[in-house]
């Protein structure tokens, strides 16, 4: 099974110039803890709720004067849409991360996948496949 089969493809992103209050409101409204920063569909960074607190609030607290580009992590871990679920789950476990942006071969952002998506859906699919095997008539 490939990541493209399980990823969420309706990804909310922000532009690098989005203000921190705009980013925080998006996180609240979508109930998410991180937002990809994209420019022309290219993934250029990631803003987490922690980034806003550490690099935004803790520095001087003037959130209106800062934008996503000011606090985003530029080194973003991601996976490709054609990677196997098992490989991505293993990498996420090793890196201790819960969500990964998903890119295509042109490194264009095409989705986001969470460890919960991968493990739950993969498990459900395996269970479904196992039930199909068990339910098959065996010629008796």
Secondary structure, DSSP 8 states (H G I E B T S, - for coil): -BGGGTSB----EE-TT-BHHHHHHHHHHHT-SEEEEEETTEEEEEEEHHHIIIIIITTT--GGG-BHHHH-BSS--EEETTSBHHHHHHHHHHHT-SEEEEE-TT-BEEEEEEHHHHHHHHHHHHHHHHHHHHHS----
